[in-house]
Amino acid sequence: MVGICKALICTRSTLKSEKYIKILNFTSLTMDQYVKFNSNLHTLICLQHKFGLSPNWIERHFRESHKNIPLKTRQEIITYSKSLDLWHPERVNTLLRSPVPIPELPIIQGWKCQDARCGELRSTKLSMKKHCRNNHGWKTVVQRARTL
């Protein structure tokens, strides 16, 4: 008996069962609904939330933000992500001297750090302030109400 397995033809002797073929096909079809690997930027993209996932946060992201996805599928996505050469956001940002559109991601308005050596991009003002405090020594100014 012959089966098709990830575009390769495998004989019955190379597979333990036809169930294995079904699992491989189901896994790749299911995974394509949730994530996409961008090989140019070495980034795994969450298709539902429309952002790139930091390698250190993939497991937590799927545990906390995708509880509706079956546990087995989430585990397969995490296993798949560990097999990829994923880059941390800092490395991706240094690779991109100027922003380029990524087909799976929306173009959004945001903030760019004005430090000449940095150029960090953030989607919110609050996130940019945090970046500047953590990376450039900005101090938070506490404003107190004055009585008149």
Summary of the structure (lengths in Angstrom):
residues: 148
radius of gyration: 21.5
end to end distance: 88.8
largest distance: 88.8
contacts: 313
relative contact order: 0.10
helix: 42%
strand: 16%
